[in-house]
Amino acid sequence: MSGGREHRVALALMIGATLCWASAGVLVRNMRVTDGWEITFWRSVFMTLTLGGWLWWRHRGGVVRQVRAVGWPGLMSGCLLTVMFIGFILAMTYTTVANTLIVVSSAPFLSALFGWLWLRERVPPRTWLAMAAAMAGIAVMFVGAVSNERWMGAVIALVVPVGFGLNVVLLRRMHASVDMIPGILLAGIISAAVTLPFALPFTVDLRDLVLLAVMGAVQLGLGCALMVVASRHLSAAEIGLTSILETVFGPLAVWALVGDAPSAAALVGRGLVTGAHAANQLVGARTRPQPVIT
């Protein structure tokens, strides 16, 4: 496969990953079960089975060896991912999909901020400006959420970008290189174990179980696998730009298929955050690479 074709295929795979991730809101809104703990438990179980099967096929059964290879950094990373998994689903049970994704999309900026605070990594001026714009967008969304009594979900959603930023700083501080798929598999196991006591007694019916299987296997499992494959042929800027599509596709899908329309504040906030992220990545792609988190 030629380099140009590999790049096009990788870009298509990355777009496919964002479509998988963006399906979370539609799936959750179509379930009869409304308990975020139970949804997170079953999603984690089905994601673990999917990624475990993929690793089994890829490494000829050496799943346990691959998981153990991530070591202490991988275990700590898995705990932070578990917090993100739980926070993401709980947030969507308290507020709109649009509000949740707006807050989650601030993750790259918090990574840069935490890197500056604890690792003394340089943050370029363009990223500081993008952070300010993104925070303004989130503030607009919070005002709208408070007026609609949906602020609790927006607050819970904050654990996702905070967890992401801490994860990046942790792995950089420990100079760790954790294979993403075994690390996510470990997070799925931890997440299922943590949420099980809160998920009992189970209330899911067969229809919900099918949707949860799709959520775990496709929305999270397949989405992560596609990103891992695509990342071999895409730059960090291309991955960052493409990932913005989740913030666009997710609320639009829920609006079109479920009728959960975003508020005016959410639309303004999403525009500010998405625009800030896109501008930061585009400018960064045109400048000389520097050893910073953006």
Secondary structure, DSSP 8 states (H G I E B T S, - for coil): --HHHHHHHHHHHHHHHHHHHHTHHHHHHT-S---HHHHHHHHHHHHHHHHHHHHHHHTTT-HHHHHHTTHHHHHHHHHHHHHHHHHHHHHHHHS-HHHHHHHHTTHHHHHHHHHHHHS-----HHHHHHHHHHHHHHHHHHHHHHHTT-HHHHHHHTHHHHHHHHHHHHHHHTT----HHHHHHHHHHHHHHHHHHHH-S----HHHHHHHHHIIIIIIIIHHHHHHHHTTSS-HHHHHHHHTHHHHHHHHHHHHHT-----HHHHHHHHHHHHHHHHHHHHHHHS---SS--
